[in-house]
Amino acid sequence: MEVEGRTPGNLPAATRGAALLLALLSLACGESPTGPPEPPEPPSAPVATAVTVCQGGRAFRFPCEGVDLVGRVSLPNLTPGRPPGGGSERWFTNDIWGWTDPQTGVEYALVGRHDGLAIVDLSTPVEPRPVAFMPSAISHSVWRDMKVYADHVFVVSESTGHGVQVLDLTRLRGLTEFTELKADARYRDVSAVHNIAINEETGFAYAVGSNSGGETCGGGLHMIDVSSPQNPTFAGCHAEEGTGRRGAGYTHDVQCVVYRGPDAEHAGREICVGSNENAIVLSDVTDKANPTTLSTARYADYGYVHQGWLSEDHRYFYQNDEADEYTNQVSRTRMLVWDLTDLDDPVLAAEHLGPTGAIDHNIYVHEGFIYHSNYTFGVRILDIADPLNPREVGYFDTVPEHDETNFDGSWSTYPYFESGLFVVTSKDEGLFVLRLRQGLQR
């Protein structure tokens, strides 16, 4: 195992699921506006100085319900004074996460872009301020993912040879000017990685969708001990044969938790729920040297088992399928609800159909709401007080002029800030800072 460190005098300068998405992106059709589109906001447009309240179904030019627009940063302005790398036709905003400085209380959006990681200070949320940028370790990539542990962000990319970049976020304290930062460490036992998950309770990271070098673990769980964040070490592999499109156990995305759900047999164990292209896979990874699969579950008309998130009581798993709308297997956005009362026997308990035919993407659960990115129809907010009957209570559409089944628009959401803000990335539009309207907040 090789880790590239940041020491005095030495500052160091993809996957089956990704292939599917790339193929789908390349097939995406032209755009047909629904009614006369409003002129797009230029990249250099000034930031707002007050919250834009959602009124009459709009916040500025963006369709909405129950969600206010607090602030925005366009894709190029995520790095002020530093143009994005490559030609503008290849500029792309992708995944997002967040970090709150435990010392200052400042909230930061960690924004994936094709050429690296942009960091935005939300201390004045109506004027979000880009403060730092960490360039990609290798080349540009449509896919970049990041998670946080112990005040460090861990960043992966589908660029061959990228590995996992590690950045100490406490270095953001006191930055008064936009600053380019180099990684503090780089884990190289993986090469191209589609996603990364971290269980903050145990200090283990899970790189998934790994390929083209290093220990790929069949594209399944590449387990990394990050308890010493700047010295990550390989902990083991787990891949369930027979899942994934090639049958090698490829995991597109995963959530790992210390289990506190209704199945007493597995209480206190570290359980992962993987979305493996053609199945979900439940695994016990408590012993990294001897991980075991508890169960797999499938449904007949899957398109692409993409990602999902557990309910806060660990009883239900809400899962999205990224291809079923695109291939016309369903007429409206479909979210699947798995009952995990028995981890050894998951049951598909319900299917929720959204109001549009948009392709769905990442799901996160927070305080009884699902935050569900739906590409061209924005982020949708669903109340799951009745877990088997999610009810949409709000939305915010980041691309009002693109209302059809393609891969533009809302990629992902981070809803875990204590302030109640949530942040959203949109492929061509950049970062949105949003809040639920009073009355919807828990």
MARLO-24587 format. One record per residue (C-alpha): residue number from 1; residue in one letter; z, y, x. Coordinates in steps of 0.05 Angstrom, whole numbers, plus 32768, in hexadecimal, padded with zeros to 4 digits. Layout:
{site NUM,"a",{Z,Y,X}},
...
***
This chain:
{site 1,"m",{8000,8000,8000}},
{site 2,"e",{7FEE,8044,8019}},
{site 3,"v",{800C,8085,8002}},
{site 4,"e",{7FF2,80C7,801B}},
{site 5,"g",{802C,80F7,8023}},
{site 6,"r",{8034,8142,8028}},
{site 7,"t",{8058,814F,806A}},
{site 8,"p",{805E,818D,8096}},
{site 9,"g",{801C,8198,80B9}},
{site 10,"n",{7FF9,8163,808F}},
{site 11,"l",{7FE5,817A,8049}},
{site 12,"p",{7FB0,8148,8032}},
{site 13,"a",{7F77,816B,8019}},
{site 14,"a",{7EE7,8049,7EED}},
{site 15,"t",{7EEC,8012,7EB5}},
{site 16,"r",{7ED1,7FEB,7E7C}},
{site 17,"g",{7EEE,8018,7E46}},
{site 18,"a",{7ED5,8055,7E6B}},
{site 19,"a",{7E90,8036,7E6F}},
{site 20,"l",{7E91,802E,7E24}},
{site 21,"l",{7EA5,8076,7E18}},
{site 22,"l",{7E71,808F,7E4A}},
{site 23,"a",{7E3C,8067,7E26}},
{site 24,"l",{7E52,8084,7DE3}},
{site 25,"l",{7E53,80CA,7E00}},
{site 26,"s",{7E0D,80C1,7E19}},
{site 27,"l",{7DF6,80AB,7DD4}},
{site 28,"a",{7E17,80E5,7DAF}},
{site 29,"c",{7DE7,810A,7D81}},
{site 30,"g",{7DD7,8153,7D7C}},
{site 31,"e",{7E05,8182,7D56}},
{site 32,"s",{7DFC,8198,7D0E}},
{site 33,"p",{7E29,81D0,7CF7}},
{site 34,"t",{7E48,81CD,7CB2}},
{site 35,"g",{7E36,8212,7C99}},
{site 36,"p",{7E28,8250,7CC3}},
{site 37,"p",{7E4F,824B,7D04}},
{site 38,"e",{7E77,8285,7D1E}},
{site 39,"p",{7E64,829E,7D64}},
{site 40,"p",{7E8A,8279,7D9A}},
{site 41,"e",{7EC0,829E,7DC0}},
{site 42,"p",{7EA8,82B0,7E06}},
{site 43,"p",{7ECE,8291,7E40}},
{site 44,"s",{7EE5,82D5,7E56}},
{site 45,"a",{7F01,82E9,7E12}},
{site 46,"p",{7F46,830A,7E17}},
{site 47,"v",{7F82,82E0,7E03}},
{site 48,"a",{7FA6,82EE,7DC2}},
{site 49,"t",{7FE6,8315,7DC4}},
{site 50,"a",{8003,82F7,7D84}},
{site 51,"v",{8002,82B6,7D5F}},
{site 52,"t",{7FC4,82AD,7D34}},
{site 53,"v",{7FE0,8293,7CF2}},
{site 54,"c",{7FB8,825F,7CCC}},
{site 55,"q",{7FA5,8284,7C8C}},
{site 56,"g",{7F70,8272,7C5A}},
{site 57,"g",{7F5E,8234,7C81}},
{site 58,"r",{7F50,8259,7CC2}},
{site 59,"a",{7F73,8271,7D01}},
{site 60,"f",{7F40,82A0,7D1F}},
{site 61,"r",{7F00,8276,7D1B}},
{site 62,"f",{7F23,8233,7D1C}},
{site 63,"p",{7F2C,820A,7CDB}},
{site 64,"c",{7F75,81F7,7CD1}},
{site 65,"e",{7FAC,81E5,7CA2}},
{site 66,"g",{7FF6,81EA,7CB1}},
{site 67,"v",{7FE9,81F8,7CFB}},
{site 68,"d",{7FEA,823D,7D1C}},
{site 69,"l",{7FC3,8250,7D5B}},
{site 70,"v",{7FF5,826A,7D8E}},
{site 71,"g",{7FC9,8271,7DCC}},
{site 72,"r",{7F8B,8258,7DEF}},
{site 73,"v",{7F6D,8250,7E34}},
{site 74,"s",{7F23,8242,7E39}},
{site 75,"l",{7F0B,820B,7E67}},
{site 76,"p",{7EF2,8238,7EA0}},
{site 77,"n",{7F2F,8266,7E9B}},
{site 78,"l",{7F5E,822B,7EAA}},
{site 79,"t",{7F50,823E,7EF3}},
{site 80,"p",{7F4B,828A,7EF5}},
{site 81,"g",{7F22,82A2,7F2F}},
{site 82,"r",{7F0D,825B,7F40}},
{site 83,"p",{7ECF,8243,7F1A}},
{site 84,"p",{7ED1,81FB,7F03}},
{site 85,"g",{7EAF,81CA,7F32}},
{site 86,"g",{7E68,81B2,7F25}},
{site 87,"g",{7E34,81CB,7EF4}},
{site 88,"s",{7E4D,81E7,7EB2}},
{site 89,"e",{7E2A,81AF,7E8C}},
{site 90,"r",{7E5D,817F,7EAB}},
{site 91,"w",{7E9B,81A8,7E9E}},
{site 92,"f",{7ECD,8181,7E74}},
{site 93,"t",{7F15,8186,7E5E}},
{site 94,"n",{7F36,8142,7E53}},
{site 95,"d",{7F7E,8129,7E4D}},
{site 96,"i",{7FBE,8152,7E4A}},
{site 97,"w",{8009,814A,7E54}},
{site 98,"g",{8044,8179,7E5B}},
{site 99,"w",{8080,8188,7E86}},
{site 100,"t",{80BE,81B2,7E7A}},
{site 101,"d",{80E1,81CD,7EB8}},
{site 102,"p",{8129,81B4,7EB0}},
{site 103,"q",{8143,81EF,7ED9}},
{site 104,"t",{811D,8229,7EB9}},
{site 105,"g",{810B,820C,7E75}},
{site 106,"v",{80C2,8222,7E7E}},
{site 107,"e",{8090,81F5,7E5B}},
{site 108,"y",{804E,81E4,7E7E}},
{site 109,"a",{800E,81C6,7E64}},
{site 110,"l",{7FEF,8194,7E95}},
{site 111,"v",{7FA5,8196,7E86}},
{site 112,"g",{7F72,8164,7E9F}},
{site 113,"r",{7F2E,8180,7EB1}},
{site 114,"h",{7EF1,815E,7ED0}},
{site 115,"d",{7F02,817B,7F14}},
{site 116,"g",{7F4E,8176,7F16}},
{site 117,"l",{7F90,8187,7EF5}},
{site 118,"a",{7F9D,81CD,7ED9}},
{site 119,"i",{7FE4,81E3,7ECB}},
{site 120,"v",{7FF3,8219,7E98}},
{site 121,"d",{8035,823E,7E90}},
{site 122,"l",{804A,8244,7E46}},
{site 123,"s",{8086,8271,7E4F}},
{site 124,"t",{8060,82A6,7E27}},
{site 125,"p",{803A,8276,7DFA}},
{site 126,"v",{800D,82AB,7DDA}},
{site 127,"e",{7FF5,82BA,7E21}},
{site 128,"p",{7FF2,8276,7E43}},
{site 129,"r",{7FEC,8282,7E8E}},
{site 130,"p",{7FC7,8253,7EBD}},
{site 131,"v",{7FF3,824F,7EFB}},
{site 132,"a",{7FD9,8215,7F25}},
{site 133,"f",{7FA1,81E3,7F30}},
{site 134,"m",{7FA0,81A1,7F56}},
{site 135,"p",{7F58,818D,7F66}},
{site 136,"s",{7F42,8146,7F5B}},
{site 137,"a",{7F50,8118,7F96}},
{site 138,"i",{7F07,8101,7F98}},
{site 139,"s",{7ECD,8115,7F6B}},
{site 140,"h",{7EC8,8131,7F25}},
{site 141,"s",{7ED3,8103,7EE9}},
{site 142,"v",{7ED0,8108,7E9D}},
{site 143,"w",{7F12,80E0,7E9C}},
{site 144,"r",{7F53,80F9,7EB8}},
{site 145,"d",{7F99,80E6,7EA0}},
{site 146,"m",{7FDF,80FC,7EB2}},
{site 147,"k",{8028,80EC,7EA3}},
{site 148,"v",{806A,8108,7EBC}},
{site 149,"y",{80A7,80E8,7EDB}},
{site 150,"a",{80E2,8109,7EFF}},
{site 151,"d",{80C0,814D,7F02}},
{site 152,"h",{8081,812F,7F21}},
{site 153,"v",{803D,8128,7F00}},
{site 154,"f",{8014,80E9,7F0F}},
{site 155,"v",{7FC9,80F3,7F07}},
{site 156,"v",{7F91,80BF,7F04}},
{site 157,"s",{7F46,80C4,7EFE}},
{site 158,"e",{7F0A,8096,7EF7}},
{site 159,"s",{7EEE,80B0,7F38}},
{site 160,"t",{7EE9,8075,7F69}},
{site 161,"g",{7F1E,807C,7F9F}},
{site 162,"h",{7F47,80AF,7F79}},
{site 163,"g",{7F87,8086,7F72}},
{site 164,"v",{7FC5,80AA,7F56}},
{site 165,"q",{7FD3,80F1,7F6B}},
{site 166,"v",{801D,8106,7F69}},
{site 167,"l",{8031,814F,7F63}},
{site 168,"d",{8078,816B,7F65}},
{site 169,"l",{8079,819A,7F29}},
{site 170,"t",{80B6,81C0,7F42}},
{site 171,"r",{8086,81E2,7F72}},
{site 172,"l",{806F,820B,7F36}},
{site 173,"r",{80B1,8232,7F35}},
{site 174,"g",{80A7,8279,7F4A}},
{site 175,"l",{805B,8278,7F4C}},
{site 176,"t",{8044,82BE,7F3B}},
{site 177,"e",{7FFA,82B5,7F4B}},
{site 178,"f",{7FCA,827D,7F3A}},
{site 179,"t",{7FD0,824A,7F72}},
{site 180,"e",{7FA9,820D,7F88}},
{site 181,"l",{7FD8,81D3,7F99}},
{site 182,"k",{7FCE,8193,7FC0}},
{site 183,"a",{7FEE,8152,7FAB}},
{site 184,"d",{8030,8140,7FCA}},
{site 185,"a",{801D,80F6,7FCD}},
{site 186,"r",{7FE4,80C8,7FBB}},
{site 187,"y",{7FEB,807F,7FA7}},
{site 188,"r",{7FAE,8057,7FBD}},
{site 189,"d",{7FBA,8010,7FA6}},
{site 190,"v",{7F8E,8021,7F6B}},
{site 191,"s",{7F4A,8043,7F6E}},
{site 192,"a",{7F2A,805A,7F2D}},
{site 193,"v",{7F5C,805A,7EF3}},
{site 194,"h",{7F4F,806B,7EAA}},
{site 195,"n",{7F96,8079,7E92}},
{site 196,"i",{7FDE,807B,7EAA}},
{site 197,"a",{801E,8070,7E82}},
{site 198,"i",{8065,807B,7E9B}},
{site 199,"n",{80A6,805F,7E7F}},
{site 200,"e",{80D5,8097,7E92}},
{site 201,"e",{8112,806C,7E82}},
{site 202,"t",{8101,8038,7EB7}},
{site 203,"g",{80DA,8060,7EEA}},
{site 204,"f",{809B,8035,7EE7}},
{site 205,"a",{8053,804C,7EDF}},
{site 206,"y",{801B,8022,7EC2}},
{site 207,"a",{7FD4,8030,7EDB}},
{site 208,"v",{7FA2,8011,7EAB}},
{site 209,"g",{7F57,800A,7EAA}},
{site 210,"s",{7F56,8003,7EF6}},
{site 211,"n",{7F17,7FF0,7F1B}},
{site 212,"s",{7EEB,7FF9,7F58}},
{site 213,"g",{7F1E,7FEC,7F8E}},
{site 214,"g",{7F68,7FE0,7F9C}},
{site 215,"e",{7F90,7FB0,7F71}},
{site 216,"t",{7F6C,7FB6,7F2F}},
{site 217,"c",{7F99,7F84,7F0A}},
{site 218,"g",{7F5C,7F70,7EE1}},
{site 219,"g",{7F5C,7FB5,7EC2}},
{site 220,"g",{7FA0,7FA5,7EA3}},
{site 221,"l",{7FE5,7FBF,7EB5}},
{site 222,"h",{7FEA,7FD5,7EFE}},
{site 223,"m",{8035,7FE0,7F02}},
{site 224,"i",{8050,8015,7F32}},
{site 225,"d",{8098,8025,7F44}},
{site 226,"v",{809C,8071,7F43}},
{site 227,"s",{80E8,8076,7F47}},
{site 228,"s",{80DB,809A,7F89}},
{site 229,"p",{80A3,80C6,7F6E}},
{site 230,"q",{8083,80D8,7FB1}},
{site 231,"n",{8086,8090,7FCA}},
{site 232,"p",{8069,8066,7F92}},
{site 233,"t",{8066,801B,7F9F}},
{site 234,"f",{8040,7FE2,7F80}},
{site 235,"a",{806B,7FB8,7F50}},
{site 236,"g",{803C,7F85,7F31}},
{site 237,"c",{8002,7F75,7F03}},
{site 238,"h",{7FFC,7F5E,7EBC}},
{site 239,"a",{7FBB,7F4F,7E97}},
{site 240,"e",{7FB3,7F23,7E59}},
{site 241,"e",{7F75,7EF8,7E63}},
{site 242,"g",{7F48,7EF4,7E27}},
{site 243,"t",{7F52,7F3D,7E14}},
{site 244,"g",{7F25,7F77,7E28}},
{site 245,"r",{7EDA,7F72,7E20}},
{site 246,"r",{7ED3,7F49,7E5E}},
{site 247,"g",{7F0F,7F1D,7E4F}},
{site 248,"a",{7F33,7F32,7E8F}},
{site 249,"g",{7F6C,7F57,7E6D}},
{site 250,"y",{7F51,7F9E,7E72}},
{site 251,"t",{7F82,7FCF,7E54}},
{site 252,"h",{7F66,8012,7E3F}},
{site 253,"d",{7FA8,8033,7E30}},
{site 254,"v",{7FF1,801E,7E2A}},
{site 255,"q",{8036,8035,7E16}},
{site 256,"c",{8074,8016,7E37}},
{site 257,"v",{80BB,801F,7E1D}},
{site 258,"v",{8101,8003,7E21}},
{site 259,"y",{80FE,7FE0,7DDE}},
{site 260,"r",{812F,7FF6,7DA7}},
{site 261,"g",{810A,7FDA,7D6B}},
{site 262,"p",{811C,7FA8,7D34}},
{site 263,"d",{810C,7F69,7D5C}},
{site 264,"a",{8151,7F58,7D78}},
{site 265,"e",{8135,7F22,7DA5}},
{site 266,"h",{8114,7F57,7DD1}},
{site 267,"a",{8147,7F8F,7DCD}},
{site 268,"g",{814F,7FB5,7E0E}},
{site 269,"r",{8112,7F96,7E2F}},
{site 270,"e",{80DA,7FBF,7E4C}},
{site 271,"i",{80A0,7FB4,7E1C}},
{site 272,"c",{8058,7FCD,7E23}},
{site 273,"v",{8026,7FD3,7DEB}},
{site 274,"g",{7FE0,7FD2,7E08}},
{site 275,"s",{7F9F,7FE6,7DE6}},
{site 276,"n",{7F6E,7FB5,7E05}},
{site 277,"e",{7F2A,7FC6,7DE8}},
{site 278,"n",{7F29,7F8A,7DB7}},
{site 279,"a",{7F73,7F7D,7DAC}},
{site 280,"i",{7FB9,7F99,7DB2}},
{site 281,"v",{7FE5,7F76,7DE5}},
{site 282,"l",{8032,7F76,7DE4}},
{site 283,"s",{8051,7F65,7E27}},
{site 284,"d",{8096,7F60,7E44}},
{site 285,"v",{8094,7F80,7E89}},
{site 286,"t",{80DF,7F83,7E97}},
{site 287,"d",{80D5,7F55,7ED2}},
{site 288,"k",{809A,7F73,7EF7}},
{site 289,"a",{8091,7F33,7F20}},
{site 290,"n",{808D,7F08,7EE1}},
{site 291,"p",{8072,7F32,7EA6}},
{site 292,"t",{8061,7F0B,7E68}},
{site 293,"t",{8035,7F15,7E2B}},
{site 294,"l",{805B,7F11,7DEA}},
{site 295,"s",{8020,7F15,7DBB}},
{site 296,"t",{7FDA,7F2D,7DB0}},
{site 297,"a",{7FBC,7F46,7D6E}},
{site 298,"r",{7F76,7F55,7D56}},
{site 299,"y",{7F51,7F6D,7D19}},
{site 300,"a",{7F0C,7F56,7D05}},
{site 301,"d",{7EE5,7F97,7D01}},
{site 302,"y",{7EFE,7FB8,7D41}},
{site 303,"g",{7ED0,7FE8,7D66}},
{site 304,"y",{7EFA,7FFB,7DA3}},
{site 305,"v",{7F46,7FF2,7DA5}},
{site 306,"h",{7F53,8033,7DC9}},
{site 307,"q",{7F9B,804C,7DC8}},
{site 308,"g",{7FD9,8052,7D9D}},
{site 309,"w",{8023,8066,7D9A}},
{site 310,"l",{8063,8047,7D80}},
{site 311,"s",{808C,8064,7D48}},
{site 312,"e",{80CD,8080,7D61}},
{site 313,"d",{80F4,8044,7D46}},
{site 314,"h",{80C3,8015,7D6B}},
{site 315,"r",{80B2,7FF0,7D2A}},
{site 316,"y",{806A,8008,7D21}},
{site 317,"f",{8030,8013,7D50}},
{site 318,"y",{7FFC,8046,7D3A}},
{site 319,"q",{7FB9,8035,7D5A}},
{site 320,"n",{7F75,8058,7D5D}},
{site 321,"d",{7F31,8037,7D63}},
{site 322,"e",{7F00,8064,7D88}},
{site 323,"a",{7EBF,8042,7D75}},
{site 324,"d",{7EC5,802B,7D2C}},
{site 325,"e",{7EB0,806F,7D10}},
{site 326,"y",{7E77,8077,7D42}},
{site 327,"t",{7E5B,8032,7D31}},
{site 328,"n",{7E63,803D,7CE6}},
{site 329,"q",{7E95,8005,7CDD}},
{site 330,"v",{7EBF,8035,7CB6}},
{site 331,"s",{7EAB,8073,7C8E}},
{site 332,"r",{7EE7,809D,7CA0}},
{site 333,"t",{7F16,80A4,7CDB}},
{site 334,"r",{7F41,8065,7CDD}},
{site 335,"m",{7F86,805D,7CFA}},
{site 336,"l",{7FA6,8018,7CFA}},
{site 337,"v",{7FF1,800C,7CEE}},
{site 338,"w",{8010,7FCE,7D0E}},
{site 339,"d",{8053,7FB4,7CF8}},
{site 340,"l",{8079,7F9C,7D36}},
{site 341,"t",{80B7,7F83,7D13}},
{site 342,"d",{80AA,7F42,7D39}},
{site 343,"l",{808D,7F52,7D7E}},
{site 344,"d",{8074,7F0B,7D82}},
{site 345,"d",{804B,7F13,7D43}},
{site 346,"p",{802F,7F59,7D37}},
{site 347,"v",{8014,7F64,7CF0}},
{site 348,"l",{7FDD,7F95,7CDD}},
{site 349,"a",{8003,7FB6,7CA4}},
{site 350,"a",{7FD8,7FF1,7C90}},
{site 351,"e",{7F99,8019,7C9F}},
{site 352,"h",{7F98,8064,7C96}},
{site 353,"l",{7F55,8087,7C88}},
{site 354,"g",{7F50,80D0,7C99}},
{site 355,"p",{7F2B,8105,7C72}},
{site 356,"t",{7EEF,8108,7CA0}},
{site 357,"g",{7EC1,80D9,7CC6}},
{site 358,"a",{7ED6,80F2,7D0B}},
{site 359,"i",{7EE1,80C4,7D46}},
{site 360,"d",{7F2B,80BF,7D55}},
{site 361,"h",{7F4B,80C3,7D99}},
{site 362,"n",{7F92,80C7,7DB3}},
{site 363,"i",{7FD0,80C0,7D86}},
{site 364,"y",{8017,80D7,7D95}},
{site 365,"v",{8055,80D3,7D6A}},
{site 366,"h",{808C,8107,7D69}},
{site 367,"e",{80C5,8115,7D38}},
{site 368,"g",{80A4,80F1,7CFE}},
{site 369,"f",{805E,810C,7D08}},
{site 370,"i",{801F,80EF,7D26}},
{site 371,"y",{7FF5,811E,7D50}},
{site 372,"h",{7FAF,80FF,7D4D}},
{site 373,"s",{7F73,811B,7D73}},
{site 374,"n",{7F34,8112,7D4A}},
{site 375,"y",{7EFF,812E,7D79}},
{site 376,"t",{7ED2,815B,7D4F}},
{site 377,"f",{7F04,8163,7D16}},
{site 378,"g",{7F3D,8179,7D44}},
{site 379,"v",{7F85,8162,7D47}},
{site 380,"r",{7FA0,8146,7D05}},
{site 381,"i",{7FEB,8146,7CF5}},
{site 382,"l",{8005,810C,7CCB}},
{site 383,"d",{804A,8104,7CAD}},
{site 384,"i",{8063,80BC,7CB4}},
{site 385,"a",{80A3,80C1,7C8B}},
{site 386,"d",{8083,8087,7C66}},
{site 387,"p",{806C,8060,7CA4}},
{site 388,"l",{8037,8037,7C80}},
{site 389,"n",{801A,8072,7C5C}},
{site 390,"p",{800D,80AB,7C8D}},
{site 391,"r",{8000,80ED,7C6A}},
{site 392,"e",{7FD8,8125,7C8A}},
{site 393,"v",{7FFE,8166,7C87}},
{site 394,"g",{7FD6,8192,7CB6}},
{site 395,"y",{7F9D,8197,7CE7}},
{site 396,"f",{7F7C,81C6,7D19}},
{site 397,"d",{7F32,81BF,7D28}},
{site 398,"t",{7F20,81D5,7D6F}},
{site 399,"v",{7ED4,81D1,7D65}},
{site 400,"p",{7EC3,81EB,7D1F}},
{site 401,"e",{7E78,81EB,7D2E}},
{site 402,"h",{7E76,81A0,7D3F}},
{site 403,"d",{7E87,8179,7D01}},
{site 404,"e",{7E68,8135,7D0C}},
{site 405,"t",{7E76,80F2,7D2D}},
{site 406,"n",{7E73,8101,7D77}},
{site 407,"f",{7EA1,810A,7DB2}},
{site 408,"d",{7EAA,8155,7DB5}},
{site 409,"g",{7EEB,8178,7DA4}},
{site 410,"s",{7F33,8162,7DA5}},
{site 411,"w",{7F42,812F,7DDC}},
{site 412,"s",{7F8E,812B,7DDD}},
{site 413,"t",{7FD0,814C,7DC9}},
{site 414,"y",{8014,8155,7DE8}},
{site 415,"p",{8049,8162,7DB2}},
{site 416,"y",{808B,8158,7DD8}},
{site 417,"f",{80A0,819F,7DEA}},
{site 418,"e",{80E5,81B3,7DD1}},
{site 419,"s",{80C9,81F7,7DBC}},
{site 420,"g",{80A1,81D5,7D85}},
{site 421,"l",{805F,81E9,7DA4}},
{site 422,"f",{802A,81B4,7DAE}},
{site 423,"v",{7FED,81B8,7DDB}},
{site 424,"v",{7FA8,819C,7DD1}},
{site 425,"t",{7F6B,8193,7DFE}},
{site 426,"s",{7F25,819B,7DE3}},
{site 427,"k",{7EEB,8181,7E0C}},
{site 428,"d",{7EC3,81C2,7E15}},
{site 429,"e",{7EF5,81F4,7DFA}},
{site 430,"g",{7F31,81EA,7E28}},
{site 431,"l",{7F7A,81F0,7E15}},
{site 432,"f",{7F98,8201,7DD1}},
{site 433,"v",{7FE2,8212,7DC7}},
{site 434,"l",{7FF6,8204,7D7F}},
{site 435,"r",{8032,81FF,7D51}},
{site 436,"l",{8040,81E0,7D0E}},
{site 437,"r",{804C,8211,7CD5}},
{site 438,"q",{8094,821C,7CBF}},
{site 439,"g",{80A6,81E8,7C8C}},
{site 440,"l",{8080,81B0,7CAF}},
{site 441,"q",{80AD,81B0,7CEC}},
{site 442,"r",{80E6,817D,7CEB}},
***
